[in-house]
């Protein structure tokens, strides 16, 4: 990516319809481009890069790769146990 874009300009658009089995994803977000490039490399039969410019890329993938998830809920007690476990792992406690 040669050009530096503002955070506002780093948009991602996912387009699909009920009649087709694929989704098209257009992005200018470098983090998403890295993730999708990795998927294209690892799963070339599933994820494909359709085109690119110096600031964006367009990909195609099955609609099933587009997911919607509930927000994760974690109790305060579980959060504290995880925090303590990470302190031990990182040698901070």
VOBA-1610 file (N, C-alpha, C; in pm, whole numbers, padded with zeros to 5 digits, always signed):
BEGIN
Unk+00084-00118+00000Unk+00000+00000+00000Unk+00089+00125+00000Unk+00088+00196-00104Unk+00174+00311-00118Unk+00116+00435-00051Unk-00015+00452-00057Unk-00079+00573-00008Unk-00129+00553+00135Unk-00108+00652+00222Unk-00156+00646+00360Unk-00297+00702+00366Unk-00392+00621+00411Unk-00531+00662+00419Unk-00567+00693+00564Unk-00662+00785+00583Unk-00711+00812+00717Unk-00795+00692+00763Unk-00819+00681+00892Unk-00902+00571+00944Unk-01041+00575+00881Unk-01093+00693+00858Unk-01226+00707+00796Unk-01225+00652+00654Unk-01115+00670+00583Unk-01106+00624+00444Unk-01080+00473+00432Unk-01042+00408+00541Unk-01012+00265+00539Unk-01141+00185+00553Unk-01226+00195+00452Unk-01357+00132+00457Unk-01351-00012+00408Unk-01453-00089+00449Unk-01471-00225+00401Unk-01618-00241+00367Unk-01646-00296+00250Unk-01783-00315+00204Unk-01800-00462+00165Unk-01901-00527+00223Unk-01932-00666+00189Unk-02064-00664+00115Unk-02067-00728-00003Unk-02185-00726-00087Unk-02224-00868-00127Unk-02350-00905-00100Unk-02401-01032-00148Unk-02553-01025-00156Unk-02612-01121-00226Unk-02757-01124-00237Unk-02807-01266-00215Unk-02936-01282-00204Unk-02996-01413-00172Unk-02982-01512-00287Unk-02966-01465-00410Unk-02964-01555-00525Unk-02828-01621-00549Unk-02720-01559-00503Unk-02587-01611-00530Unk-02525-01672-00405Unk-02430-01763-00425Unk-02365-01832-00313Unk-02238-01762-00267Unk-02195-01658-00338Unk-02070-01591-00303Unk-02096-01449-00254Unk-01999-01400-00178Unk-01998-01261-00130Unk-01874-01194-00187Unk-01886-01068-00217Unk-01772-00989-00264Unk-01737-00889-00155Unk-01609-00879-00124Unk-01563-00789-00019Unk-01461-00693-00078Unk-01488-00564-00062Unk-01397-00457-00106Unk-01343-00392+00019Unk-01213-00372+00027Unk-01157-00307+00145Unk-01038-00219+00113Unk-01023-00116+00196Unk-00906-00029+00194Unk-00832-00038+00327Unk-00875-00130+00414Unk-00818-00145+00548Unk-00699-00241+00542Unk-00578-00192+00569Unk-00459-00278+00559Unk-00465-00402+00648Unk-00526-00392+00766Unk-00535-00508+00855Unk-00625-00615+00794Unk-00735-00576+00736Unk-00825-00672+00673Unk-00761-00730+00547Unk-00689-00647+00473Unk-00618-00697+00355Unk-00518-00805+00395Unk-00443-00783+00504Unk-00347-00885+00551Unk-00419-01014+00588Unk-00530-01003+00659Unk-00606-01122+00699Unk-00657-01198+00577Unk-00715-01125+00482Unk-00771-01191+00365Unk-00662-01246+00273Unk-00551-01175+00260Unk-00440-01229+00181Unk-00391-01361+00239Unk-00390-01369+00372Unk-00351-01493+00438Unk-00451-01605+00407Unk-00580-01572+00409Unk-00682-01672+00375Unk-00672-01714+00230Unk-00643-01620+00140Unk-00626-01652-00003Unk-00510-01750-00021Unk-00402-01727+00052Unk-00285-01813+00043Unk-00314-01951+00101Unk-00380-01954+00216Unk-00404-02080+00286Unk-00520-02160+00226Unk-00621-02092+00175Unk-00740-02159+00119Unk-00773-02103-00020Unk-00687-02129-00119Unk-00707-02069-00252Unk-00833-02116-00324Unk-00889-02229-00286Unk-01013-02276-00349Unk-01136-02206-00291Unk-01121-02142-00176Unk-01234-02079-00107Unk-01230-01927-00117Unk-01112-01868-00097Unk-01096-01722-00098Unk-01013-01681-00219Unk-01060-01582-00294Unk-00986-01535-00412Unk-00979-01383-00413Unk-00865-01332-00458Unk-00849-01188-00478Unk-00887-01159-00622Unk-00989-01075-00642Unk-01036-01043-00776Unk-00956-00931-00841Unk-00906-00839-00760Unk-00833-00726-00816Unk-00779-00637-00706Unk-00686-00551-00745Unk-00626-00461-00648Unk-00571-00336-00716Unk-00562-00230-00636Unk-00493-00108-00677Unk-00389-00080-00569Unk-00330+00037-00571Unk-00232+00070-00469Unk-00296+00099-00334Unk-00430+00115-00326Unk-00495+00146-00198Unk-00606+00049-00159Unk-00643-00045-00244Unk-00754-00133-00209Unk-00742-00270-00274Unk-00826-00363-00227Unk-00834-00497-00285Unk-00979-00543-00281Unk-01015-00628-00376Unk-01148-00688-00381Unk-01133-00839-00380Unk-01212-00903-00294Unk-01206-01048-00276Unk-01344-01109-00300Unk-01345-01239-00330Unk-01470-01314-00339Unk-01455-01439-00253Unk-01565-01475-00187Unk-01564-01590-00096Unk-01707-01642-00084Unk-01725-01762-00029Unk-01861-01810-00006Unk-01932-01723+00097Unk-02063-01707+00081Unk-02140-01629+00179Unk-02127-01688+00319Unk-02105-01819+00327Unk-02092-01883+00458Unk-01970-01834+00534Unk-01874-01770+00467Unk-01755-01716+00534Unk-01786-01585+00605Unk-01899-01523+00573Unk-01942-01400+00639Unk-02026-01444+00759Unk-01981-01410+00880Unk-02052-01456+00999Unk-02101-01341+01084Unk-02201-01370+01164Unk-02257-01277+01260Unk-02252-01348+01394Unk-02196-01282+01494Unk-02182-01344+01625Unk-02241-01258+01735Unk-02289-01325+01838Unk-02335-01254+01956Unk-02213-01198+02029Unk-02228-01086+02098Unk-02117-01035+02179Unk-02085-01135+02289Unk-01959-01148+02321Unk-01917-01240+02426Unk-01949-01181+02562Unk-02011-01262+02648Unk-02040-01219+02784Unk-01954-01300+02879Unk-01886-01231+02968Unk-01799-01298+03065Unk-01825-01237+03202Unk-01839-01323+03301Unk-01867-01273+03437Unk-01743-01204+03493Unk-01765-01117+03590Unk-01653-01048+03654Unk-01558-01147+03720Unk-01614-01253+03780Unk-01530-01353+03846Unk-01442-01426+03744Unk-01501-01463+03632Unk-01423-01532+03529Unk-01317-01439+03469Unk-01353-01313+03452Unk-01258-01214+03400Unk-01139-01200+03495Unk-01167-01197+03625Unk-01060-01185+03724Unk-00971-01309+03726Unk-01031-01429+03713Unk-00952-01552+03707Unk-00861-01551+03585Unk-00912-01506+03472Unk-00832-01498+03349Unk-00719-01396+03367Unk-00747-01284+03431Unk-00646-01181+03455Unk-00533-01238+03542Unk-00570-01310+03648Unk-00469-01370+03737Unk-00389-01476+03663Unk-00454-01556+03580Unk-00382-01660+03504Unk-00281-01595+03409Unk-00318-01486+03345Unk-00227-01418+03252Unk-00109-01356+03328Unk-00135-01305+03449Unk-00025-01250+03531Unk+00079-01359+03559Unk+00030-01480+03592Unk+00122-01592+03619Unk+00199-01630+03493Unk+00129-01637+03381Unk+00194-01673+03255Unk+00300-01571+03217Unk+00270-01444+03237Unk+00362-01336+03199Unk+00463-01303+03308Unk+00458-01374+03421Unk+00553-01351+03529Unk+00532-01221+03603Unk+00409-01174+03607Unk+00380-01046+03673Unk+00307-01065+03805Unk+00303-01181+03858Unk+00225-01196+03979Unk+00248-01318+04052
//
